[in-house]
């Protein structure tokens, strides 16, 4: 079964015209699925969503930078081990050289030259002395160089540890910022949807250093006439491969948030569109499993937040109550997200 997507607007208009004509003939109008949900029911929620997007984006960037710093530290630790081993070997060579010189007694330059029996012997002694000096300098030079190499590696590790401490503080600050934003919606912490049996998604592409590449709305959205980012398409296709094939709509003009940027999708709990009623039974279970799938794979797919059934999961803050309309959960199926799962991608 293929992913049920939003039909092209031209075909939708033709279908609605035919449906209207049929309704007139039979004397009634059947119930139809609603259009894209209005997820921003008031200015307060709109501002909170805008702030959450900013905080989540910063959190993901800081989290990626922290992972990069940890990998850099691991690589530097290996360099330090190699340098310390080289230093130990060089030090053994220097100690051995010093012991031999002490036992045998090292001839001075003048004594070596004066004991020569002829010009040829003099030149041979001079060449031997130069080779000995070069060897000694090389041994001592290796000792000094490896010590500097080890010291440099240690200094780099210290710098990485300091950077990690800063990033940890940044993450803590961003987590608190997200908590403040969520509290503006009455967002007390909840358990939310967690399913350890959810399948793992194939990770989205990252930069070589582990950070997320900047993406634009550059790919045709298969669910609308608009566009989406490559990462958004990947997230949607991974859900499809995991068996979540009901109706979905991604790009949507008309607001200032992730949809017109091609970085969000709305996954209906139904197969034929968005119904203006809260999901129950199998439909709610479908939405719960989809939300759990995305939360489990958030770091793999680069997700900022997931919203379903009056709860929002944000990176760094977890699941919180999402009271978008200030009414009982489900009074506004679109605003409360009780008829669809919203996913925002970084």
N, C-alpha and C positions, 0 to 999 in steps of 0.2 A: 504493500500500500504506500503510495507516494504521499509526501507532506502536503496537507491541505493548506493552500495559500490563498491570499486575497485575490480575487479575479481582477483583471484589468478594468479600469473605470469604464471604458467604452462598452465592454461586454456586460458590465454590471448595469449600466444605464438601459441597455436593450432588454436585459432580463427583467428589470423593474417595470419597464413599459408594458412588456407582455404580461407580467403578473397583474398589473393594474387592470388591463383590459379583461383578463380572465375573472378578476374579482367583480368587476361590474356585471359581467354576464351571469355569474352565479349568485350575485346579490350579497357578497361579503368579501372581506379582505383577510387572508390568513395571516397568522403571526409570522414575522420574519426576524432574522437576526439583526441586531443593531449594528451600526457602523462602528468605527474605531472609538474606544472608550475615552471619555474625558477624564484624564487622570489627575488634573489640577483643578479641583473644585473651587478653590478660593485663593486669595493673594497670599495668605499666611503659609499655606502648603506650598505654593509656588516658590516662595522665597526659601523655605526650608529645603525643598528639593534642589534648588540652585546651589545652596550652601553645601548640601550633602555631596553633590556632584564634585564640587571643588575640593572638599575635604577628602573624599574617597580617591580622587585623582592624585592628590599629594601623598596620601598614604601608600598607594600602589608604587609611586615613584620612590618614596623613601624605603619601602620594603625591598624593591628591586636593588636599590643602591646598597642596602645592608647585605643582601645576599652576595652581591658583587664583592663587597669588602671582605666578607668571610672567605670567599674563594681566593681572593688575592692574598689574604693572610695565610691560607693553607699552602699556596704556591711559594710564598716567601719563607714559610717554615721549612719547606723542603730545601730551598736555597741555603738557609741557615745551617741545616744539618750537613749539607755537602761542604759548605765553607768551613764549618767546625772540624769535620773529618780531615779536610786538606790541611788545616792549620795544625792539627795534631800530628799528621805525618811530617809536615815541614819542621815542626818543633823537635820531633824525634831525630830527624836528620841533623839539625843544628847541634843538639846535645851530643849525638854520636861524633860529629866533627870536632867539637870542643874537647871531648874525652881523648880522641886520637891525638890531637895537637898537644894536649897536656902530657900524654905518655911518651910520645916520640920527641917532643921538643921541636918547635918550628924554627928553622934557620932563618935568620934575618936576610934581607936583600943583599947587604954588603958582604956578609959572610959567604953567601952563595956565590957571588960574583968573584970574590978573591980566591976561592978554592978551585976555580976553573984552571985546567991544565993547558988550555990553548984557546985560540979564537973560536974554533968549531965547538969546543966544549962550553965556552962562554955563551954562545948563541943558543945551544941546546938548553943550558940551565935557565937562560932568560925566557925561552919559550915555555919551559915547564913551569916556571914561576908565574907566568901570565895565565897559563891554564888553571893552575891552582887558585890564583886570585879570582879568576872568572867563576870557577866552581863555588868558591866560598861566597862570592857576592850573589850568585844565583840562589844558593841555599838560604842566605839571609834575606834576599829579596823576596823569595817565595813566602817566607815566614811573615814578612811585613805585609805583603799583598793579600795573603789569605786572612790575616787579622783584620785588615781594612774591609775586606769583602764580608767577613762575618759581622763586623760592627755595623756595616751599612744595612745588611739584612735585618739585624736586630732593631736598628732604628726604624726601618720600614714597618716591621711588625708593630712596634710601639705606636707608630703613626696610624696604622690600620685599627689597632685597638681603640685609640682615641677617637677615630672617625666612627667606629661602631658605637661607642658610648654616645656620641652626638646623635647618631641615627636612631638609637633606642629612645633617646629623649624626644626626638622628633615624632616617633611613632606614638609615644605616650601622650604627647601634646595633641596630636591629630585624633587619637582615640577619644580623648576628653572633649575635643571640639565636636566630634560626631555625637557623643553622648548628649552634649548641650543642645545640638540641633534636634535630636530625636526627642528630648524631653519637652521641646516646644510643641510636639504633637501628642504629648502625654505618653511618650514612648518608653514605658518601663520595660526592663529586660524580660524576655520570654525564652522558653526552650526552643520554640520554632520547629522546623522540619529538619530532621537529621535521619538519614537512611544509610547505614554503613554498607548495605548491599547494593547501593547505586553503582552502576558501571563507571569505570574511569574513562574520561574523555582523552582523546589525543591532544597533547599540549599545542597551543597556538605558537606561532613562530615568534621568537625573541631575538634581540640583537646578540652578537657574539659575547658580550659582557653580561648577558642575562637580563638586561633592561628591555622594556617594551618599546618597539618602534612607534613613532608617531604615524598615525594613519588618517586619511581623509575619506570622505564619502565618495569613493571612486569606483565602486562596483555596482552593477545593476542589481537592484533588490528584486529577487524572484517572487516576492509577496506583494509588491506594489509597482507603480510606475516610477518610483524614486530610486535612491541609491543607498548603499550601506558601506561600511568599512570591511576590509578583508577579515578582520578579527571577528566582527559581528556575524558575517556569513559563516565563518568556521564554527562559532558557538551554536548557531542555529542548526547547522548540518550535523554537529556532534549530537545534539538532542534528537534529531531525526534518526540517526544511526542507533541511538539508544532506545528507540521505539516511541518517541513522543511526536506523533504525526498528525495531531489535530490542527485546526485552523490557527494561523499565525499571521501577523501583520507587523512590519518593522518601520519603514520610513513613513513619516507623517509630517507635513508642513503645518504651520499655524501656531507653534509654540517655540520657546527659546531653549528647550532642553535637549535631551539626547536623540529623540526621534528624528528631528530634521538634520542632525549631524550624522545620521546613519549608524548610531551607536546604541540603539535600543530596539527591542522587539516585544510585542505583546502576544502571549500565547493563550488563546482561548481555551477554556475547559471543554468546549464543545467542538464538533467537527464542522459545523456550517456557519460559524461566525461568532460574534459577541452577543450573548443574550442578556437582556436587561433584568437579570435575576441572579441570585447567588447560587453558586454551584453546590450540589448536594450529591450524596451517594458516590457513584462511580466517577462522576465529573469532578467532585472535590478531591477524591483520592488521586485522580490523574494530576490535578494541579499540585497537590502536596508532594507527589513523587517527582514531578518536574522541578519544583522548587528545591527539593532535597538534592536532586541531581546537579543542579547548577551551583548550589552552595558547596557541595563536595568537590566540585571541579573548578571552583572560583579562581584559584591561583593558577590552574592550568590554562584557563580560558581568558584570564584578564578581566574578571567581572568586578564592577564597583558595587552594585547592590541588586537585590532581588526583592520583589514585593508580591505578596499573596495573602489574601484573606485577613486583611487588617494587621499584617505583620510585615516588617521590612528587615532584611538582612543586609548589613553593610560591612564591607571589608574593615576589619579591625575592631568592630563594635558588636558583631553578632546579630542575633534576632532581637527585635524590639517591637513593641506595640505600635501600630501605625493607624492613628485616628484621624484620617484625612478630612472627614466631613463633620467631625464633632458630634456625630449621632451614634446610634447603635450600630454595631458592625453589621454591614449588609444593607443598611437603609439606602445606600448609594452603591450598587454593585460595581460601577466603573471606578468611582473615586476610592472606594474601600478595597478595590482589587479582589472582590469575591467571585468574579466571573472570568478572571484571567490572571496569568502570571506575567509580571513585568520584569524584564532583565535589561540592565544597563551595562554596557561594555566600555572599558577604558579605551 
